[in-house]
Structures are given as structure tokens and as C-alpha cells.
Amino acid sequence: MEDIKVYDTCHPEHELVLRNFKKPFNCDGCKEKGFGPRYRCESNDCDYVLHEKCKFRSETATHDFYPDCTFEFFYQPFGRCDKKKCKECGTFCNACGKDINGFVYHCEDKDLDLHPCCLELQNKMVINGMKFRLIEKLTSKCIWCKSRSLKGTSEGGWSYKSKCDQYHFHVYCIKEMMQESWKTEDRKDESSLLLKNSDLRVARRSNGGSSRSRKYWKIVKVFMTAVVAILLGDPTALLATTLFNLIT
């Protein structure tokens, strides 16, 4: 099959080619991690790369979590003080609470900012018949950090909560898990090694291997796989096996 080649205004000097390597990358658009499909420059001494969503960005966007907001795309984030790039204030994502260093979707009316990958997170999800929804504050402890409040940032962020109130995840913590795994793995390894050695603290708090426990961890595994796939820009279930190994 012939390669899919495109140009981008952020990198007009060379064509970008659609590739699907089974290894992580750093997106030159949003400055976030990616995995799987990406548009990559293959010219000599150039390794410019974009998520698919960052390549085919929209001028405006909406998210169900903020039903009254319209987000406008910008190549660089604003500072929080004077609406200009500001090292002191910076710009954080209202979804995950982490800094925004590249492409951003900004709502001027509400002064909200989202990473392009966080914009893709679903307001409601159904995992193995279990309903999840995004909320602002958890009522029970997050499976990762063991806290209701968000650690590591004072800016807050979204959290996923199941309807049965058994499953709780900070979006920030899910991205922390991804970041920790990247630090410990050889970036040249295959996807089967991507998350193998992360110290995911949910590991093995089972109650004797009962059917209820197995069901609990199965839902955790599928949920984590789905969210990580969205955040990395990979719509497939490539991380399912490694996530399953982590939590069992």
C-alpha cells in the first residue's frame, strides 16, 4: 500500500508520513507522549512527529464536561496572568492538572485550557457493563494515589467515578502512571515492555482471589487500557496485556 503523505503548517519544509510503530514517541505539537499511529518526517536529520489528532486538529471544539464552553485551538498556551506566554504562571490543563507546553484548546469565556489528548476523554464510559463518568472531586480514594484530593498539583482536574462507587481514578494519576513507566523502560523496546515495570500501586490488594475480586481487577484493567489508549492517541488495545500484568 502506498504511504500516506501530508504537509503541515507547523512543518512546511517536509512531508509527514503516516507510520504505526509499536513504540512511544514525543509529539512535537502538543509535547505529550504518544504511541502507535503518528505522522512523522523521515527526511535526513529530522524526526518531527505528530499525533494523528494533532495533525488533523480542529479550529474549535467542545466537550460534554463543559457544555457551555467552546474551545479554540492555539499553537502555544497562554499564561494565567496576562494572557501571554508566561514562565511564572504557565498554563495547566483543566482535565489532568498538568502543564501545557504545546498545542492547546482554550475557552476564553471560562478561562479553561485542555490538552488535545485530554479533549478526547469521554465524559461517560461503559466498561464491561459498568458506567463511569467524569467528575471534579472524588468521594472515595483514587486507586492509584490512595487519596480523594489530587496530589502533585494545586490546580485540580477531572476524575473518573463508577456508578457503583467502587472505582475511582484521577486523570492526573493515570498520566502519572504512564510517566513513571516511561522513565523506567528502554524507549527502544517493544510495546510489550512499555508498562511492565511501573509501580502501579493498585497491584494486588485482592481478597483471596474470589470471583468478586477477579471481576474488580478485570474492570480496572479494561478501564485503564481504554483511558491510556485515548491519552496516547492509540485507538487499539495494544496495552491491554501489559496493563493486565501490572494489576494481576
HUBELZI-V836188 format. One record per backbone hydrogen bond with DSSP energy under -1.0 kcal/mol. CO is the residue of the C=O (numbers start at 1). NH is the residue of the N-H. Records with the same first field share a line. If there is no record, write none. Layout:
CO = NH ; NH
This chain:
4 = 18
6 = 16
8 = 11
16 = 6
17 = 40
19 = 38
21 = 23
25 = 34
27 = 31
29 = 103
32 = 27
34 = 25
38 = 19
39 = 50
40 = 17
43 = 46
48 = 41
49 = 28
50 = 39
51 = 55
52 = 56
59 = 73
61 = 71
63 = 66
66 = 69
71 = 61
72 = 106
74 = 104
84 = 79
86 = 90
91 = 100
93 = 97
95 = 158
98 = 93
104 = 74
105 = 114
106 = 72
107 = 111 ; 112
112 = 107
113 = 94
114 = 105
115 = 119
118 = 121
123 = 134
125 = 132
127 = 130
130 = 127
131 = 163
132 = 125
133 = 161
135 = 159
142 = 146
147 = 142
158 = 171
159 = 135
160 = 169
161 = 133
162 = 165
167 = 162
168 = 143
169 = 160
170 = 174
171 = 175
172 = 176
173 = 177
174 = 178
175 = 179
176 = 180
177 = 181
178 = 182
179 = 183
180 = 184
181 = 185
186 = 189
190 = 193
191 = 194
195 = 198
200 = 203
210 = 214
211 = 215
212 = 216
213 = 217
214 = 218
215 = 219
216 = 220
217 = 221
218 = 222
219 = 223
220 = 224
221 = 225
222 = 226
223 = 227
224 = 228
225 = 229
226 = 230
227 = 231
228 = 232
229 = 234
232 = 35
237 = 240
239 = 243
240 = 244
241 = 245
242 = 246
243 = 247
